[in-house]
Amino acid sequence: MKYWKPLYPCILGWILLMFTQSFFHISMINGLVQLILFGLVVLYPIWKTQTLSYVDIGWPWGLVCIGIVTILMS
């Protein structure tokens, strides 16, 4: 359970955005894109190779996805 505790502020912030009418769609799409990206680019390679270096690849692409979602949704 100690692994989930640092994620509480991020999860609560995302839930708060989900309850606002103006940010619902962009937060839903961004959340799904981030989950898919993190699963494919970070979690799957870590599981297969047992090395954590894929996190260094995943976080910049997460920022790129945030930018692309923002541009497409604006």
N, C-alpha and C positions, 0 to 999 in steps of 0.2 A: 504494500500500500504506500510505502514511502516514495516509490517511483512516480506515483500519480500526483503527489502533493505539489510539486513545482509547476504542474500543468494547470492547476486550478484557476489562477488569474487569466490565463489565455482562454480556457474553456468558458469561464464566466463572461469574458469580454465578447467572445463569439456568440454566446447565447443572448447577450444583451443586444448585439447587432441583429440577431435573428428576430427579435421582438419589435424592432423599429420598422415601420412601414417603408421608409425610403431606402434602407440598406438591406432589406431582406434578400432580394435576388442576388445582389453582388456578393453578400456574405455567404449565401448558400453555394453559389458557383465557385467562389474562391476556396471555401472549405473543402468542397469535393475535389477540386483540382489539386489542392495541396495534399489531400489524403492519397489520391492516386499517384501523384508525383513521388511523394515520400515512400509509398509502398513499392513502386517499381524501381526507383533510382537508388533508394537507400536500404530499405528493409530486406528486399529480396536478395540483392548482392551481399549484404552482411550475413544473411542466413546461409547463403551458398559458400562464401569464402571465409567466414569467421573473422573478418577484419573490419574495423570501424572507419576506414579511410573514405568510405563512400559518403559519409556525412558531409565531408568537405566538398563533394560534388553536388549534393542535394540542396544545400542551403542557398547557394547563388541562383540555382535554377528555380528555387521557390520564389526568390525575389523577382526573377524574370517573369514568372507566371503571374505574380501579383500585378506587375506592370501591364502585362498583356490583357489580363482580365479587366483592369481598370480602364485601359484604352478602349477595349471592345464594348464595355458596358456604359461608357460615358456618352 
